Amino acid sequence: MALTALTIQFLQMLLVLALAPLLTGFVRMVKARLLRRKGPPLLQPYQDLLRLLGKHAVVAENASWLFRVAPYLIFGATWVAAALVPTFASGLIFSWSADLIGIIGLLATARFFLALAGMDVGTSFGGIGSSREMMIATLAEPAMLMIVFTLALIAGSTQLSVIAQVFAMDGVGLRVSLGLALVALILIALAENARIPVDNPATHLELTMVHEAMVLEYSGRHLAMIDLAAMLKLLLYVSLIGCVFVPWGIASPTSGPLGYILGLLLYPLKLVIGGVLLALFETSIAKMRVFRVPQFLGIALMLGFLGTLLLFVSRSF
């Protein structure tokens, strides 16, 4: 029994690692089709990662040991956070550590090392990107915590497996607070993954880029680790939205083999729907000015706060 649970947990870790580049390639392909362009092939991210892994990493002369170690720390923290989110099954052997606050902490750790690495070499672009990343974090993390409080007040726990099982029941129903939390989470996901309208991952415009400015000095296997971590982060947020707000089809600990097979079939479907919606949104809206990003994330913070406040008010009656 313990061996089976460990095998399923290991399968989930490999699943998120294998599907992360595929999700990024799918979003790029759908965006290209919507813009009536041929675009890159679906498997292009895999080819890019393999090409970067085969190249020698060029490191600046004044770079410290942190610059060399940071890509692996960023990738490791992001991979662990993505693997803790229930994808096709809940209640796995490491589900006790799949706490929303812990996942936020892992993402914050990855962001911290990425910002330090961006400033390590001393380039102006790296410093600008790191400062903008920290500015986004100061609003995104409190908003994320307010969303966690909203979900925890309903489910009675901050563990994702418990939240998914509670929300899959019919007793939760439709709540205004959950709608506010969903919108806030989508806004945070766009900002955290440097997507339009906060940032444009397809360009290298120095005056507006955030994520790309911090990784301009990286190359080879170091850049491959950072790119793969960014792909894992996008999959993490899509999986998180699917786990919390569309928890149907996730196998419980008491489910048999058919339950796990159904979860494995429905999880890629959720990723496809999330990728299509993301591509539709990015092709229908323009990028905003950098100075308007705090207002954008301020909306997410207020929505999360209102969702928590509504739960307190409704319970007082």
KOLZANU-787257 format. One record per residue (C-alpha): x, y, z. Coordinates in pm, whole numbers, plus 50000, padded with zeros to 5 digits. Last residue first. Layout:
<nodes>
XYZ ...
</nodes>
This chain:
<nodes>
474135363451113 477835365551198 478715338650949 477645360150651 479765389350771 482895368250820 482445351750481 481865385250311 485055398950467 487165370550328 485845375949976 486175413650015 489855409850110 490535387649812 488795412149581 490705441049736 494055423949682 493195414249324 492175450149248 495425462249401 497215438949162 495955458848864 496495492049042 500075481949121 500555472048752 499555506548627 503105520348642 504315492548414 501975503948139 499365479148024 499755452247761 496855449547521 493835427047546 492025402647313 494965380647219 495995375447580 492485365947691 491945340747413 495335324847478 494615321847850 491175306747784 492665281447543 495415271847790 492955267548078 490685245547865 493645224447754 494965221648109 491555210348233 491465184047959 494955172548059 493555166548413 490425148348296 492135117448156 494545111948444 491695117448690 489565091348512 492465066648528 492895073848898 489215067748965 489225036048754 492125022448960 490095025249279 489145056049469 489495056049847 492355081249851 490245104849634 490605107949258 490235142649109 487405141448854 485625172248983 487825197649157 487005226848925 487425256849160 490175244449390 492065218349187 491455234848849 492595268948971 495635253149133 496435232948822 496385264448608 498555281648869 501055253248885 501175249048507 502325285148473 504905279948747 506185248248582 506775267448259 508695294248449 510775267248620 511535251948280 512755285748157 514945290248466 516475255448435 517085259848061 518735293648123 521235277248356 521775248648110 522955272547841 522615309747898 521885334848171 522755371948157 519315382448029 517575363848312 516435392948530 515275414648241 513225385848098 511005384948405 510125421848407 510035435848055 508825471347992 511785493447901 513955465447768 511515452547509 512395415647484 509125401847348 507095369347367 506635368547746 504665401147742 504185416048087 501325427648310 498575426348043 499685400347928 501625373448109 504545376648349 503665343848525 503115360248864 501065388548713 498695366548514 498355342248805 497565370849043 494745383048819 493375347748790 493545343049169 491635375549225 488895364848984 488595331149158 488585346549507 485785370349409 483745341349274 484435321249588 483235350249804 480045353049599 479225316949677 477885289249454 477385255949626 479495241849908 477075213549991 477425195949657 480805181349747 483815186749522 484695217749723 485275197050037 487495171449860 489535198149681 489985218550000 491095187850195 493665178649930 494805214749906 495645217750274 494635251750412 491835237650625 488275244850738 486965242350382 484995274950383 487205295950610 490305280550452 489245291150101 488775327350205 491985327750411 493925313750115 492495340949890 493635366950143 497085351050138 497235353949761 496375390849781 499145395750037 501575377549800 500585396349485 500945431449628 504515431249760 505435405249496 504735428849205 507095454949351 509665427749414 509545417649049 509825454048941 512935458549152 514445426449014 513735436248653 515295470748696 518375456148866 518835430148595 518445456248322 521075478848483 523675451348501 525325443548834 526085406548790 524275397449112 521175419049064 519225394048852 520515365249064 519125381749377 515725386649211 515665350249099 516685338749447 513815357749609 511295346849345 512125310149407 511735315449782 508405333449729 507185304049522 508145280149802 506435302250062 503235304049856 503305266049840 503705264550220 500745288050267 498655266350038 499575234750225 500525204050026 502765191550310 500155167250445 499515156850083 502935139950071 501565104250057 498745114449829 495345126049953 494295139949618 494565125749268 494685138448907 496435171648971 496745178249343 499195207349394 502315194449572 504145187149245 503925223749139 505475235649467 508235209449448 509015219149088 509075256249173 511485251449465 513785229049261 513815251248953 514605282649150 517305264949350 518835250749032 518825284448859 520255301949172 523415280749204 525495297348932 524515333349012 524865326149383 528475315149333 529325350649232 529315366848889 532115391848826 533525372748527 530125367848365 529015331948308 528565314747971 526785281348012 527825255847750 525055243847525 523405209547527 520885218947795 519885249147587 519115227547283 517135202747492 515105231047646 514375246747308 513345213347160 510945206647448 509495241847413 508925235547036 506665205447091 503465222646975 505055237146665 505865274446645 503445299046485 501475295246164 499815329046200 496135338446186 496305357546518 494015331746678 496195304246534 499325319946680 497695323547021 496625286947010 500175275846927 501755296947200 499295283747459 499955247847346 503705252447365 503455265247721 501175236447817 503555211247657 506525226047842 504725220048176 503345185648084 506465165048149 507425181048481 503825180748602 503525143748518 506885133948665 505925147449008 502455131948976 503935098048892 506215100049197 503155105849417 501375076549252 504405054149309 504685064849673 501035056149730 501535022149564 504635014749773 502785024150092 500005000050000 
</nodes>
